[in-house]
């Protein structure tokens, strides 16, 4: 885990599977925001998805490990997947804060589409109190009234940053569908992740492996 004085970026998600778009966003944010570390935090049982629709934590964690093994600025946290039941960002951040100490600066990375539904999260005001928000916007994707979000949560004003990254038309759902159909996923995921998916016959049937 990072030092107590680090500025840490948290990139959460199901990562089913992790793909090149995730890695590009993480590196762009790290460089642009001068972060010491990006911590990839795969979700345990996301509140918005049925557990039967998500690959096992073990496999999702392994794909992240393979993806980040060559980048010393990337880390993996199993904090959420190690917990039982549905996981919420506010609870996770509270645990993380206790682990890294009060001096560390924590920034939670989310997409503009996620910010649009931020008010639906469990205790969003608690999230705001525990971290900064880094909102990733892609060209042509500015559809959220950011001012209305800040009006609802005034504490966001001085702590939220919006950064622009290259638009990447890659999604985990498309990758799963391509694997199921026997189509190539080369260059959509790191080579070692592609090999892991194929070797373990992930996403081949109608059921998630």
C-alpha positions in Angstrom: 0.0 0.0 0.0 1.1 3.6 -0.6 2.8 5.9 1.9 0.8 8.1 4.1 1.8 11.3 2.3 1.0 10.0 -1.2 -1.6 11.4 -3.5 -3.5 8.2 -4.5 -5.9 7.8 -7.4 -8.6 5.1 -7.0 -10.0 3.5 -10.2 -12.9 1.3 -9.3 -15.0 -0.9 -11.5 -16.1 -4.4 -12.3 -13.1 -4.9 -14.7 -14.8 -7.8 -16.4 -12.4 -7.8 -18.2 -10.0 -4.9 -17.7 -9.0 -3.5 -21.1 -6.7 -1.0 -22.7 -9.2 1.9 -22.2 -9.0 1.4 -18.4 -5.2 1.5 -18.5 -5.0 4.5 -20.8 -7.4 6.5 -18.5 -5.4 5.5 -15.4 -2.1 6.6 -16.9 -3.6 9.8 -18.3 -5.0 10.7 -14.9 -1.8 9.8 -13.1 0.3 12.1 -15.3 -2.1 15.0 -15.6 -2.9 15.1 -11.9 0.6 14.2 -10.8 -0.5 11.3 -8.7 1.9 9.0 -7.0 -0.2 5.8 -7.5 -3.2 4.6 -9.2 -5.0 1.8 -7.2 -7.2 -0.5 -9.3 -10.1 -1.6 -7.0 -12.3 -4.3 -8.6 -15.8 -4.3 -7.2 -17.0 -7.2 -5.1 -20.7 -7.5 -5.6 -21.7 -4.2 -7.3 -25.1 -2.9 -6.1 -26.1 -2.3 -9.8 -25.4 -5.8 -11.1 -26.6 -9.3 -10.3 -23.8 -11.4 -8.8 -24.5 -14.1 -11.4 -23.6 -11.7 -14.2 -20.1 -11.0 -12.9 -17.0 -13.2 -13.3 -15.4 -14.5 -10.2 -13.3 -12.1 -8.1 -10.3 -14.4 -8.5 -10.4 -14.2 -12.3 -11.0 -10.4 -12.4 -8.2 -9.8 -9.9 -5.8 -12.0 -11.9 -6.5 -10.1 -15.1 -5.8 -6.8 -13.3 -2.5 -8.3 -12.0 -1.5 -9.3 -15.5 -2.4 -5.8 -16.8 -0.4 -3.8 -14.4 2.6 -5.9 -13.6 4.9 -3.8 -15.7 3.8 -0.4 -14.3 5.3 0.4 -10.9 2.8 3.3 -10.5 -0.2 1.0 -10.6 -1.3 -1.1 -7.7 -4.2 -3.6 -7.0 -6.4 -3.5 -4.0 -8.6 -6.5 -3.1 -10.4 -4.5 -0.5 -13.8 -4.8 -2.1 -13.6 -8.3 -3.4 -12.5 -9.5 0.0 -15.7 -8.3 1.6 -19.0 -10.2 1.6 -22.2 -8.9 0.3 -22.9 -5.8 -1.7 -20.2 -3.2 -1.6 -20.6 0.6 -1.6 -17.9 3.2 -2.4 -18.5 5.2 0.8 -17.8 2.2 3.0 -14.7 1.2 1.0 -13.3 4.7 1.1 -13.7 4.8 4.9 -11.7 1.6 5.3 -9.1 2.8 2.8 -8.7 6.1 4.7 -8.1 4.2 7.9 -5.4 2.2 6.1 -3.5 5.0 4.4 -3.8 7.5 7.3 -5.0 11.1 7.4 -2.1 12.6 5.5 -2.7 10.8 2.2 -4.7 12.5 -0.4 -7.3 10.3 -2.0 -8.9 11.0 -5.4 -11.7 8.8 -6.7 -11.7 8.6 -10.5 -15.1 8.4 -12.3 -16.5 8.9 -15.8 -18.8 11.8 -16.6 -21.6 9.3 -17.0 -21.1 8.1 -13.4 -21.1 11.7 -12.1 -24.6 12.0 -13.7 -25.9 9.3 -11.3 -23.8 10.3 -8.3 -26.9 11.3 -6.4 -28.1 7.7 -6.5 -25.1 6.3 -4.7 -25.3 5.3 -1.0 -24.4 8.4 1.1 -22.7 10.5 -1.7 -22.1 13.3 0.8 -19.9 10.8 2.7 -17.9 10.0 -0.4 -17.4 13.8 -1.0 -16.1 14.1 2.6 -13.6 11.2 2.2 -12.0 12.0 -1.1 -11.5 14.3 -4.1 -13.3 13.5 -7.3 -11.5 13.3 -10.7 -14.1 13.2 -13.4 -12.9 11.9 -16.8 -14.6 13.4 -19.8 -14.2 12.2 -23.3 -14.7 14.4 -26.4 -18.3 14.7 -27.3 -19.5 13.2 -24.0 -20.3 16.4 -22.1 -23.9 15.8 -21.4 -23.9 16.4 -17.6 -24.8 19.6 -16.0 -21.8 19.8 -13.6 -23.1 23.0 -12.0 -26.2 21.2 -10.8 -24.1 18.4 -9.3 -22.0 21.0 -7.4 -25.1 22.8 -6.4 -26.4 19.6 -4.8 -23.1 18.9 -3.1 -21.3 22.2 -2.5 -18.3 20.5 -1.0 -17.4 19.2 -4.4 -16.7 22.7 -5.7 -13.0 23.0 -4.5 -12.2 19.3 -4.7 -13.5 18.1 -8.0 -11.4 18.2 -11.2 -12.6 17.4 -14.7 -10.0 16.2 -17.1 -10.2 15.3 -20.8 -8.8 12.0 -22.1 -8.8 10.5 -25.6 -12.2 8.9 -26.6 -11.8 5.1 -26.6 -14.7 3.1 -28.0 -13.9 0.1 -25.9 -16.1 -1.6 -23.3 -15.9 -4.8 -21.3 -19.3 -5.8 -22.5 -18.2 -5.5 -26.2 -15.1 -7.6 -25.4 -17.2 -10.3 -23.7 -19.5 -10.4 -26.7 -16.6 -10.6 -29.1 -15.1 -13.5 -27.2 -18.5 -15.3 -27.2 -18.7 -14.8 -31.0 -15.2 -16.0 -31.6 -14.0 -12.6 -32.7 -10.5 -11.2 -32.1 -9.9 -9.1 -29.0 -6.2 -8.5 -29.8 -5.1 -4.9 -28.9 -8.3 -4.4 -27.0 -6.8 -6.0 -23.9 -3.1 -6.5 -23.0 -1.7 -9.6 -24.6 -1.3 -11.6 -21.4 -4.9 -10.8 -20.5 -6.0 -12.0 -24.0 -4.1 -15.3 -23.4 -5.7 -15.7 -19.9 -9.2 -15.2 -21.3 -8.7 -17.7 -24.0 -6.8 -20.3 -21.9 -9.6 -20.2 -19.3 -12.4 -20.2 -21.8 -13.9 -17.0 -20.2 -17.1 -15.5 -21.7 -17.6 -18.4 -24.1 -21.1 -19.3 -23.1 -24.2 -17.5 -22.1 -23.1 -17.7 -18.4 -20.3 -15.6 -17.0 -17.4 -17.8 -15.9 
